[in-house]
Amino acid sequence: MGNSYKIIAIDESGKASFKHPSPEFLLSGLVISEKLLKKFDSDIKNIKKKFFKNPDIVFHCRDMLRKKGKFSILLDPDIEEKFWNEFIKIISISEISIIMTITDKNKARKIGWNDIAILKKSYAKVIENFTKSYLVNGKGKIIAESDPYQDRYLLETHNRLQSIGLPSEGLSGFDYRNKMTSISLVNKLNFDSSIQTADNLAIMGRIFYNLKIRNVNIKKLSKTELRFKKLIDQKLSNSNNPSIFEILV
């Protein structure tokens, strides 16, 4: 029975608050079957040990790109290339997919959204897409990087779906409760490889958005960032297990 479970691990890039300097808020979900999790976790720990001599180092994409502190080994271009090649190879398998939503905060403000509206709509879209697109014949679990301010809006989404379901998809609250059996709020010290990967994917998603939508000059990207774009392109074009990238505004 456990083999039919899909897990979505949720993290973000930027903040919904207009006081935060990020121009966008992106919510990133890594979708993986529970039966793959053990191998996935083992593969991630192996490359942590191989490159950083510590299987429990916490991958945080922003720090990795800055190549500072514990990630300073990535200053060596050869090591950097080998590391990202191996890391992306793990994520690129077709059984792993992603769900992302992104909000341009300036546009959101112009149509009257506040930060709470951004959070509510982002969580709703990610969880609804996970339910209707990936849990057709199975069950699901949610793992989210906990944030004291944001958690309530994720839980509100979950509770609303437990109550009324997804009427547009013909799913009742009872159907949703049968499909989505748990929700966990974790922090980085829980050492979930899936959450740490969702964090990396969030940065990749913002790079993809800036290239595709904001027409940032591709020449400004590093080799690593170009790899990120290629991975997201690959995920979105996978016809057997398509990923979802949705611009809310």
C-alpha positions as CSV (number, residue, x, y, z in Angstrom):
1,M,0.0,0.0,0.0
2,G,2.8,2.4,0.9
3,N,4.1,2.1,-2.7
4,S,1.1,4.0,-4.0
5,Y,2.0,7.1,-1.9
6,K,3.3,10.3,-3.5
7,I,5.0,12.9,-1.4
8,I,5.2,16.6,-2.1
9,A,8.0,18.5,-0.4
10,I,7.4,22.3,-0.4
11,D,9.8,25.1,0.0
12,E,10.0,28.6,-1.4
13,S,12.2,31.3,-2.9
14,G,11.6,34.9,-1.9
15,K,9.0,36.1,0.6
16,A,5.4,37.2,0.0
17,S,5.9,40.3,2.1
18,F,6.2,43.6,0.2
19,K,8.8,44.6,2.7
20,H,11.1,41.8,1.5
21,P,13.4,42.8,-1.4
22,S,12.5,39.7,-3.5
23,P,10.6,40.8,-6.7
24,E,8.8,37.4,-6.8
25,F,7.5,34.8,-4.5
26,L,7.9,31.3,-5.8
27,L,6.5,28.2,-4.1
28,S,8.3,25.0,-5.1
29,G,7.1,21.4,-4.7
30,L,9.2,18.3,-5.3
31,V,6.9,15.4,-6.2
32,I,8.3,11.9,-5.6
33,S,6.8,8.5,-4.8
34,E,7.4,7.2,-1.3
35,K,9.0,4.0,-2.6
36,L,11.8,6.1,-4.3
37,L,12.5,8.2,-1.2
38,K,14.9,5.8,0.4
39,K,17.2,5.6,-2.7
40,F,16.8,9.4,-3.3
41,D,17.9,10.2,0.2
42,S,20.8,7.8,0.0
43,D,21.9,9.3,-3.4
44,I,21.8,12.8,-1.9
45,K,23.7,11.8,1.2
46,N,26.3,10.1,-1.0
47,I,27.1,13.2,-3.0
48,K,27.2,15.3,0.2
49,K,29.8,12.9,1.6
50,K,31.7,12.7,-1.6
51,F,32.0,16.5,-2.1
52,F,31.6,18.0,1.4
53,K,32.8,15.1,3.6
54,N,29.5,15.3,5.5
55,P,26.4,13.4,4.7
56,D,24.3,15.7,6.9
57,I,25.4,19.0,5.5
58,V,22.2,21.0,4.7
59,F,21.9,22.0,1.1
60,H,20.7,25.6,0.8
61,C,20.9,26.7,-2.8
62,R,21.6,30.4,-2.2
63,D,24.6,29.5,-0.1
64,M,25.8,26.9,-2.6
65,L,25.7,29.5,-5.5
66,R,27.7,31.9,-3.3
67,K,30.3,29.2,-2.7
68,K,31.0,30.5,0.7
69,G,31.8,28.8,4.1
70,K,31.1,25.1,3.9
71,F,30.4,25.3,0.2
72,S,33.7,27.1,-0.7
73,I,35.0,23.9,-2.3
74,L,32.7,24.9,-5.2
75,L,35.0,27.8,-6.0
76,D,37.0,25.2,-7.9
77,P,35.4,25.1,-11.4
78,D,36.1,21.4,-12.0
79,I,34.6,20.4,-8.6
80,E,31.6,22.8,-9.2
81,E,30.9,21.2,-12.5
82,K,31.1,17.7,-11.3
83,F,29.0,18.4,-8.2
84,W,26.1,20.1,-10.1
85,N,26.2,17.4,-12.8
86,E,25.8,14.7,-10.2
87,F,23.2,16.5,-8.2
88,I,21.1,17.4,-11.2
89,K,21.4,13.8,-12.5
90,I,19.7,12.6,-9.3
91,I,16.8,15.0,-9.7
92,S,16.4,14.6,-13.4
93,I,15.0,11.1,-13.4
94,S,11.5,11.1,-14.9
95,E,9.8,9.7,-11.8
96,I,10.5,13.0,-10.0
97,S,8.4,16.0,-11.0
98,I,7.9,19.5,-9.8
99,I,5.0,21.9,-9.1
100,M,5.8,25.6,-9.0
101,T,3.8,28.8,-8.7
102,I,5.3,32.2,-9.0
103,T,3.9,35.6,-8.3
104,D,5.3,38.9,-9.5
105,K,4.8,41.0,-6.3
106,N,4.6,44.3,-8.1
107,K,1.8,43.1,-10.3
108,A,0.1,41.5,-7.3
109,R,0.1,44.8,-5.5
110,K,-1.4,46.6,-8.5
111,I,-4.4,44.2,-8.6
112,G,-5.0,44.6,-4.8
113,W,-3.4,41.5,-3.4
114,N,-1.6,41.7,-0.1
115,D,1.0,39.2,1.2
116,I,-1.7,37.0,2.7
117,A,-3.5,36.8,-0.7
118,I,-0.2,35.8,-2.3
119,L,0.4,33.0,0.3
120,K,-3.2,31.7,0.2
121,K,-3.3,31.6,-3.6
122,S,0.2,30.0,-3.9
123,Y,-0.5,27.2,-1.4
124,A,-4.0,26.6,-2.8
125,K,-2.6,26.2,-6.4
126,V,0.2,23.9,-5.4
127,I,-1.9,21.6,-3.2
128,E,-4.8,21.5,-5.7
129,N,-2.5,20.7,-8.6
130,F,-0.8,18.0,-6.6
131,T,-4.2,16.4,-5.7
132,K,-5.8,16.5,-9.1
133,S,-2.7,15.8,-11.2
134,Y,-0.7,13.3,-9.2
135,L,-3.1,11.6,-6.8
136,V,-5.6,10.2,-9.4
137,N,-5.1,6.6,-8.3
138,G,-3.1,7.0,-5.1
139,K,-2.6,8.8,-1.9
140,G,-0.5,11.7,-0.9
141,K,1.5,13.3,1.9
142,I,2.6,16.9,2.3
143,I,6.0,17.9,3.8
144,A,6.6,21.6,4.1
145,E,9.5,23.8,5.2
146,S,8.0,25.4,8.3
147,D,7.7,29.1,8.6
148,P,5.9,30.6,11.7
149,Y,4.1,33.2,9.6
150,Q,3.2,31.2,6.6
151,D,2.2,27.8,8.1
152,R,-1.3,28.8,8.9
153,Y,-2.1,29.5,5.2
154,L,-0.9,26.1,4.2
155,L,-3.0,24.5,6.9
156,E,-6.0,26.7,5.9
157,T,-5.7,25.4,2.4
158,H,-5.5,21.8,3.6
159,N,-8.5,22.3,6.0
160,R,-10.6,23.9,3.3
161,L,-9.9,21.0,0.9
162,Q,-10.7,18.5,3.7
163,S,-14.0,20.3,4.2
164,I,-15.2,21.1,0.7
165,G,-12.8,19.2,-1.6
166,L,-12.2,20.4,-5.2
167,P,-15.7,20.8,-6.7
168,S,-14.3,21.8,-10.1
169,E,-12.7,18.3,-10.3
170,G,-15.6,16.4,-8.9
171,L,-13.7,15.8,-5.6
172,S,-15.5,16.0,-2.3
173,G,-14.0,16.7,1.0
174,F,-14.3,13.0,1.8
175,D,-12.4,12.2,-1.4
176,Y,-9.6,14.6,-0.5
177,R,-9.3,13.2,3.0
178,N,-9.0,9.7,1.5
179,K,-6.2,10.9,-0.8
180,M,-4.2,13.3,1.5
181,T,-3.4,11.4,4.6
182,S,-0.9,13.6,6.4
183,I,0.8,17.0,6.5
184,S,4.2,17.6,8.2
185,L,5.8,20.9,9.0
186,V,9.6,20.5,9.3
187,N,12.7,22.6,9.5
188,K,16.1,22.2,7.9
189,L,17.4,20.3,10.9
190,N,14.9,17.5,10.2
191,F,17.4,16.7,7.4
192,D,14.8,15.9,4.7
193,S,16.6,15.5,1.4
194,S,13.3,16.2,-0.4
195,I,12.9,19.6,1.4
196,Q,16.5,20.6,0.7
197,T,15.9,19.7,-3.0
198,A,12.7,21.7,-3.1
199,D,14.8,24.7,-1.9
200,N,17.2,24.2,-4.8
201,L,14.4,23.8,-7.3
202,A,12.9,27.1,-6.1
203,I,16.0,28.9,-7.0
204,M,16.1,27.1,-10.4
205,G,12.5,28.0,-10.9
206,R,13.2,31.7,-10.4
207,I,16.1,31.6,-12.9
208,F,13.8,29.8,-15.4
209,Y,11.1,32.5,-14.9
210,N,13.5,35.4,-15.3
211,L,14.7,33.9,-18.6
212,K,11.4,32.9,-20.0
213,I,9.1,35.7,-18.8
214,R,11.3,38.6,-17.9
215,N,13.6,38.1,-20.8
216,V,16.8,38.4,-18.8
217,N,19.8,38.2,-21.1
218,I,20.9,34.5,-21.2
219,K,24.5,35.6,-21.5
220,K,24.3,36.9,-17.9
221,L,23.8,33.3,-16.6
222,S,26.6,31.1,-15.3
223,K,27.1,27.6,-16.6
224,T,25.4,26.3,-13.4
225,E,22.4,28.5,-13.9
226,L,22.1,27.4,-17.5
227,R,22.0,23.8,-16.2
228,F,19.1,24.8,-13.9
229,K,17.1,26.2,-16.8
230,K,17.7,23.0,-18.8
231,L,16.5,20.9,-15.9
232,I,13.2,22.8,-15.6
233,D,12.7,22.7,-19.4
234,Q,13.2,19.0,-19.3
235,K,10.7,18.5,-16.4
236,L,8.0,20.6,-18.1
237,S,8.4,18.7,-21.4
238,N,8.2,15.2,-19.9
239,S,5.0,13.8,-21.4
240,N,5.0,10.7,-19.2
241,N,5.2,12.6,-15.9
242,P,4.7,16.3,-16.7
243,S,5.7,19.0,-14.2
244,I,3.7,22.2,-13.6
245,F,4.9,25.8,-13.6
246,E,2.2,28.3,-13.1
247,I,2.4,32.1,-13.0
248,L,-0.3,33.4,-10.7
249,V,0.1,37.0,-11.8
